[in-house]
Amino acid sequence: MILQEVLDIFSLLDRADANGKEVADFLKENGVDEVTVTGIKGQNGSTDGLKIKISGYDENAPALGIIGRLGGLGARPKINGFVSDGDGALTSLAAALKIARMKKNGDQLKGDVIVTTHICPDAPTREHKPVPFMDSPIDMEAMNKHEVLEEMDAILSIDTTKGNRVLNHRGFTISPTIKEGYILKISEDLISIMETVTGKPAVAIPVSQQDITPYSNNLYHINSIFQPAVASNSPLVGVAITTETAVAGCASGATHFEDIESAGRFVVEVAKYYSQEKCQFYDKGEFQKLVSLYGDMTKFQTPGLK
């Protein structure tokens, strides 16, 4: 389990003065090899970007990227406390802490694990139907520039995905694999890991074509969970923290520790298997055949025609 890690990270994030330095110091104390804190300013405020690396023992093994997506941990001064939108950061940082402690205790993974997210306790909110969303102090381009890194051979993007009526499942769900503008089939390996972790049938999040395009085109997007796929050609899978009813991203008191623990445990298990090349995000041969039959789809990674 990673419940201890969830609670340890939550105590650092559920604060009006939550900041990247304190989180980075704590992670270093617990075995993380490298943590970089970058102050990022935008039109709506600022945030502390975190880049975390837990090194594997084989430099030739594939590196897994874990991105904790969010607008902010809190919406102060409008709302007190940790908000639902912060679940992506909480899950990704708890997974990073668990993998670092595993390494410290002799269970080093074969490949590197790279975790990126940001720490902002006072992000703005914005109107959205059916419930309000959290906004971000920085725009999506700046966020992708910080969080999406070339060394990530595959990416898990974790995000609170509660403000909708297309999912009515409490816990977490996974998406089809997104790659270079294509929505591919759901990975059988990831389904198996999810069912092992939860002890229940796997649940998938529906994905529309609009969801995998940049925010800047002003089309409908379920949320920002697939935005890293705009800035990377690596295969990406969304890990969505979900609820049975529509819950606002700026709602406090809406974080369920068991859902965070389960999603974080899934991420850790994927890191183990992916590191050993026993977990594939997509079928490379089938992808190449798709491209040969239907052509390049990278136009969906752009804002489109003006």
C-alpha positions in Angstrom: 0.0 0.0 0.0 1.0 3.6 -0.3 -1.4 5.1 2.2 1.4 6.4 4.4 2.9 8.2 1.4 -0.5 9.7 0.6 -0.9 11.0 4.1 2.7 12.3 4.2 2.3 14.3 1.0 -1.2 15.5 1.9 0.2 17.1 5.1 2.5 19.1 3.0 0.0 20.2 0.4 -3.0 21.0 2.6 -1.6 24.3 3.7 -2.1 27.9 2.7 1.7 28.3 2.4 2.3 25.0 0.5 5.4 25.5 -1.7 7.7 23.5 -3.9 10.8 23.9 -1.7 9.3 22.1 1.3 8.0 19.3 -0.8 11.4 19.0 -2.6 13.3 18.9 0.7 11.0 16.2 2.1 11.4 14.1 -1.1 15.1 14.4 -0.9 15.1 13.3 2.7 13.2 10.2 1.6 15.5 9.0 -1.1 14.6 10.9 -4.3 17.7 11.4 -6.4 16.9 14.7 -8.1 14.3 17.4 -7.4 14.2 20.7 -9.3 11.9 23.5 -8.2 11.2 26.2 -10.8 9.1 29.3 -10.1 6.7 29.9 -13.0 4.8 33.1 -13.4 1.7 33.7 -15.5 -1.0 36.2 -16.0 -3.1 34.8 -13.2 -0.4 34.3 -10.6 2.6 32.0 -10.0 3.3 28.4 -9.1 6.2 26.2 -8.2 7.0 23.6 -10.8 8.5 20.3 -9.6 10.6 17.9 -11.6 11.5 14.7 -9.8 13.7 11.8 -10.8 14.2 8.4 -9.2 17.0 6.7 -11.1 16.9 3.1 -12.2 19.8 0.7 -12.2 19.9 0.3 -16.0 20.3 3.4 -18.0 19.1 1.6 -21.2 15.8 0.7 -19.7 12.7 2.8 -20.7 11.9 5.8 -18.5 8.3 6.3 -17.3 6.9 9.8 -17.1 4.3 10.6 -14.4 2.5 13.9 -14.7 0.3 15.3 -11.9 -2.1 17.6 -13.7 -4.0 20.4 -11.9 -4.9 24.0 -11.9 -4.1 24.4 -8.2 -4.1 22.7 -4.8 -6.4 25.4 -3.4 -8.5 28.4 -4.5 -7.6 30.8 -1.7 -8.8 33.3 -0.6 -12.1 32.2 -2.2 -12.1 28.7 -0.7 -10.2 27.4 2.4 -8.3 24.1 2.3 -7.2 21.5 -0.3 -9.6 21.3 -3.3 -10.6 18.3 -5.5 -8.4 19.6 -8.3 -5.3 18.9 -6.3 -5.7 15.1 -6.5 -3.4 14.9 -9.5 -0.5 16.4 -7.7 -1.2 14.4 -4.5 -1.3 11.1 -6.4 1.8 11.7 -8.5 3.8 12.9 -5.5 2.7 10.0 -3.3 3.8 7.6 -6.1 7.1 9.4 -6.4 7.6 9.1 -2.6 6.7 5.4 -2.6 9.1 4.6 -5.5 11.9 6.5 -3.7 11.3 4.7 -0.5 11.3 1.4 -2.3 14.7 2.2 -3.8 16.0 3.2 -0.4 14.8 -0.1 1.0 16.5 -2.1 -1.8 13.7 -2.4 -4.4 15.2 -0.1 -7.1 13.4 -0.2 -10.4 15.2 -1.0 -13.6 14.4 2.2 -15.4 14.2 5.9 -14.4 10.9 7.4 -13.2 10.4 11.1 -13.9 7.5 12.9 -12.1 6.4 16.4 -12.9 3.7 18.6 -11.3 3.3 22.0 -9.7 2.4 23.4 -6.3 -0.1 26.3 -6.2 -2.2 26.9 -3.1 -4.1 29.9 -4.5 -5.1 29.3 -8.1 -8.1 31.0 -9.7 -11.4 29.4 -10.6 -13.5 29.6 -13.8 -17.0 28.9 -14.9 -17.7 25.5 -16.4 -20.7 23.3 -16.8 -22.0 21.2 -15.1 -19.8 22.4 -12.2 -17.0 25.1 -11.9 -13.4 24.2 -12.8 -10.2 25.3 -11.2 -8.2 27.5 -13.5 -4.4 27.8 -13.5 -2.0 30.6 -12.8 -0.1 29.7 -16.0 -1.4 28.9 -19.4 -1.4 25.4 -21.0 1.6 26.0 -23.2 3.8 27.0 -20.2 2.5 24.0 -18.2 3.3 21.6 -21.0 6.8 23.1 -21.4 7.5 22.4 -17.7 5.8 19.0 -17.3 6.3 17.2 -20.6 9.9 16.1 -21.0 11.7 14.4 -23.9 13.2 11.7 -21.7 9.7 10.4 -20.9 9.4 7.3 -23.1 5.7 6.8 -22.0 3.5 9.0 -19.9 0.8 8.5 -17.3 -1.2 11.8 -16.9 -3.1 11.9 -13.6 -5.9 14.4 -13.2 -9.1 14.9 -11.2 -11.9 14.2 -13.7 -15.0 14.7 -11.6 -16.7 17.7 -13.2 -18.6 15.9 -15.9 -21.6 13.6 -16.5 -20.0 11.1 -18.8 -18.4 9.1 -15.9 -20.3 7.8 -12.9 -17.7 5.7 -11.3 -16.1 6.4 -7.9 -12.3 5.6 -7.9 -10.1 6.0 -10.9 -10.3 5.1 -14.5 -7.8 4.7 -17.4 -8.0 6.0 -20.9 -7.1 4.6 -24.3 -3.6 5.3 -25.3 -3.1 8.6 -27.1 -0.2 8.9 -29.6 0.5 11.5 -32.2 -3.1 12.5 -32.8 -4.4 8.9 -32.7 -6.8 7.5 -30.1 -5.6 3.9 -29.8 -7.1 0.8 -28.1 -6.7 0.5 -24.4 -3.6 -1.4 -23.3 -4.4 -4.9 -22.2 -1.4 -4.8 -19.9 -2.7 -1.7 -18.2 -6.1 -3.3 -17.9 -4.5 -6.3 -16.1 -2.6 -4.1 -13.7 -5.7 -2.0 -12.9 -7.8 -5.1 -12.2 -5.1 -6.6 -10.0 -4.8 -3.3 -8.0 -8.5 -2.7 -7.6 -9.8 -6.3 -7.5 -12.6 -5.1 -9.8 -13.2 -5.0 -13.5 -11.3 -2.2 -15.3 -13.1 1.0 -16.0 -12.3 3.3 -18.9 -12.8 7.0 -19.5 -14.4 7.9 -22.8 -12.3 10.1 -25.0 -13.5 12.4 -27.8 -11.3 13.8 -30.6 -11.6 17.3 -29.2 -10.1 16.1 -25.9 -6.7 15.4 -27.4 -6.4 18.7 -29.2 -4.8 21.9 -27.6 -6.8 24.0 -25.3 -6.0 27.0 -27.4 -8.6 26.0 -30.1 -11.4 26.7 -27.7 -13.2 23.5 -28.4 -14.8 21.3 -25.7 -12.3 19.3 -23.5 -13.3 17.0 -20.7 -10.3 18.6 -18.8 -6.6 18.9 -19.2 -5.7 15.3 -18.7 -4.8 14.7 -22.3 -3.0 18.0 -22.9 0.5 16.5 -22.4 -0.2 14.4 -25.6 -0.2 17.7 -27.5 3.4 18.3 -26.6 4.8 14.7 -26.9 5.0 11.9 -29.4 5.4 9.4 -26.6 2.3 7.2 -25.8 0.1 8.7 -23.1 -2.5 7.2 -20.9 -4.8 9.2 -18.7 -5.4 8.1 -15.1 -8.6 10.0 -14.1 -9.7 10.3 -10.5 -13.5 10.1 -10.8 -16.7 10.2 -8.8 -20.3 9.0 -9.3 -21.7 12.6 -9.4 -20.3 15.8 -10.9 -18.0 17.4 -8.3 -16.5 20.9 -8.8 -12.7 21.0 -9.1 -12.7 23.9 -6.7 -14.7 22.0 -4.1 -13.0 21.3 -0.8 -13.6 18.2 1.3 -13.9 16.2 -1.9 -10.6 14.2 -1.8 -11.1 10.5 -1.0 -7.9 8.9 0.5 -8.8 5.4 -0.7 -9.2 6.6 -4.3 -5.8 8.4 -4.2 -4.1 5.4 -2.7 -5.6 3.0 -5.3 -4.7 5.3 -8.2 -1.2 5.9 -6.8 -0.7 2.1 -6.3 -1.7 1.5 -9.9 0.9 4.1 -11.0 3.6 2.4 -8.9 2.8 -1.0 -10.4 2.9 0.3 -13.9 6.3 1.8 -13.2 7.5 -1.6 -12.0 6.3 -3.5 -15.1 7.1 -0.8 -17.6 10.6 -0.5 -16.3 11.1 -4.3 -17.0 9.5 -3.9 -20.4 6.6 -6.2 -19.3 4.0 -3.5 -19.9 3.3 -2.0 -23.3 1.2 1.1 -23.7 0.4 0.3 -27.4 1.1 -2.2 -30.2 4.0 -0.6 -32.2 3.3 -2.7 -35.3 -0.4 -1.9 -35.4 0.4 1.8 -34.9 2.7 1.8 -37.9 0.0 0.0 -40.0 -2.5 2.7 -38.9 -0.2 5.4 -40.1 0.5 3.7 -43.4 -3.2 3.2 -44.0 -4.6 6.5 -42.8 -1.6 8.9 -42.7 -0.1 11.3 -40.3 -2.6 12.6 -37.6 -0.2 15.1 -35.8 -2.4 17.9 -37.0 -4.5 17.2 -34.0 -1.6 18.2 -31.8 -1.8 21.7 -33.2 -4.5 24.4 -32.8 -5.7 23.6 -36.3 -6.5 25.8 -39.3 -7.2 29.5 -38.6 
